[in-house]
Amino acid sequence: MQADDLAFDSRHIWHPYTSMRHPLPTYPVVSASGCELTLSDGRRLVDGMSSWWAAIHGYNHPVINQAMNDQISRMSHVMFGGITHPPAVELCRRLVALTPEGLECVFLADSGSVAVEVAIKMALQYWQARGEKRRELLALRRGYHGDTFGAMSACDPDNSMHSLYQGYLPPHRFVDAPQRRFGEIWNEGDDRSLTTLLAAHNSTLAAIILEPIVQGAGGMRFYHPEYLRRTRALCDYYGVLLIADEIATGFGRTGEWFACNHAGITPDILCLGKALTSGALSLSATLTRRHVAETISDGDAGCFMHGPTFMGNPLACAAANASLSLLQDESWRQRVAAIAAQLSAGLMPLADHPRVYDVRVLGAIGVVETKQPVNLAPLQRWFVERGVWIRPFGKLIYLMPPYIISPPALAQLIDAIVDALTQPAHFLS
């Protein structure tokens, strides 16, 4: 890319969470392969982000590329209304087999946020079909579920990037996030806020929505599986639906196929995205139990009232099938376990660093939480100069690398974080 391309980009292209008056620097990527991004000047960066947690098999994977090439020669897209096709049927068959038992009905959409919108609409329409006007959700503080309006309404109203929209979003109820961490001994009082609110307001609640085990963009927090088990039991007791948002955690990121598996529970509605296609194309899926789908279908509308234009896109479904084929021998478990061990060995010593508040690792996720927010632009530039792509936010410097990353490449990412914390404090606000 030429200098005028970057100047145009800075002047006219609005990047995510970036000011148009004072835009953050952008780095021109011209190709990607394996775990590396190649910049226009020839520099290669080891990717520690998996393209926002999606590219679990890395980039330019020949199996996924071949599947998309084969599919595009037949059809890249066809409407899903009144039409079906082999890639969608194969994908839904795989998802029903892989996900927690009891999830039988699959709704395909085109992004994670839309999957959450679909889940919320399913819950609302379910109760409407039953003759009850339950309009509230219960969500966890520190939670994050997406950028569209329904998804934003379920994000923490006070401590999230969407707090400025309060007053425009439908109001919901929020409970304290669980404090007991993954791997610790369960604290019997950790679900008190949830138990108290459910006892008082269960008759108005359509569903509980949460991110199982890992709260992602709301703070990269890992919590105890027992909280999920208690939540499932409470939902059963009070007759409230449970929505599990596994957009970030699905397909092995936490060391299990799905984070719900750590607790051995099945939600009533499950949201999937990101790694579904290994980042090759945008695709999401929302799965639900048959009785939920049939109750909705028995209502006045006679169907579920949602239908995205690109629902069931054949090209994206072909990429997803190829990605799932790469996971089917479950060798990813050993790779994720090895990543976790190396992240722990490399990052945990930082727990005693004077600038660090906490360090935590789960599966192929490593998080260093600093005491002060990071100064993104200079820290990002420093990482690029070190040959790595790491995108911190707030007080979090974290890694979610592709599962195929080699130990030397992962060591390069870890060393860059360790070294950054020994640099002058201008990297912190």
Stockholm file with secondary structure:
# STOCKHOLM 1.0

chainA/1-429         MQADDLAFDSRHIWHPYTSMRHPLPTYPVVSASGCELTLSDGRRLVDGMSSWWAAIHGYNHPVINQAMNDQISRMSHVMFGGITHPPAVELCRRLVALTPEGLECVFLADSGSVAVEVAIKMALQYWQARGEKRRELLALRRGYHGDTFGAMSACDPDNSMHSLYQGYLPPHRFVDAPQRRFGEIWNEGDDRSLTTLLAAHNSTLAAIILEPIVQGAGGMRFYHPEYLRRTRALCDYYGVLLIADEIATGFGRTGEWFACNHAGITPDILCLGKALTSGALSLSATLTRRHVAETISDGDAGCFMHGPTFMGNPLACAAANASLSLLQDESWRQRVAAIAAQLSAGLMPLADHPRVYDVRVLGAIGVVETKQPVNLAPLQRWFVERGVWIRPFGKLIYLMPPYIISPPALAQLIDAIVDALTQPAHFLS
#=GR chainA/1-429 SS CCHHHHHHHHHHCCCTTCCSSSCCCCCCEEEEEBTEEEETTSCEEEESSHHHHTCTTCBSCHHHHHHHHHHHTTCSCCCCTTCCCHHHHHHHHHHHHHSSTTEEEEEEESSHHHHHHHHHHHHHHHHHHTTCCCCEEEEETTCCCCSSHHHHHTSCSSSSTTGGGTTTSCCCEEECCCCSBTTSCCCTTTTHHHHHHHHHHGGGEEEEEECSSEECTTTCEEBCHHHHHHHHHHHHHHTCEEEEECTTTTTTTTSSSSGGGGTTCCCSEEEECGGGGTTSSCCEEEEEEHHHHHHHHTSTTSSCCCCCTTTTCHHHHHHHHHHHHHHTTCTHHHHHHHHHHHHHHHHGGGGGCTTEEEEEEETTEEEEEESSCBCHHHHHHHHHHTTEECCCBTTEEEECCCTTCCHHHHHHHHHHHHHHTTSCGGGBC
#=GC SS_cons         CCHHHHHHHHHHCCCTTCCSSSCCCCCCEEEEEBTEEEETTSCEEEESSHHHHTCTTCBSCHHHHHHHHHHHTTCSCCCCTTCCCHHHHHHHHHHHHHSSTTEEEEEEESSHHHHHHHHHHHHHHHHHHTTCCCCEEEEETTCCCCSSHHHHHTSCSSSSTTGGGTTTSCCCEEECCCCSBTTSCCCTTTTHHHHHHHHHHGGGEEEEEECSSEECTTTCEEBCHHHHHHHHHHHHHHTCEEEEECTTTTTTTTSSSSGGGGTTCCCSEEEECGGGGTTSSCCEEEEEEHHHHHHHHTSTTSSCCCCCTTTTCHHHHHHHHHHHHHHTTCTHHHHHHHHHHHHHHHHGGGGGCTTEEEEEEETTEEEEEESSCBCHHHHHHHHHHTTEECCCBTTEEEECCCTTCCHHHHHHHHHHHHHHTTSCGGGBC
//
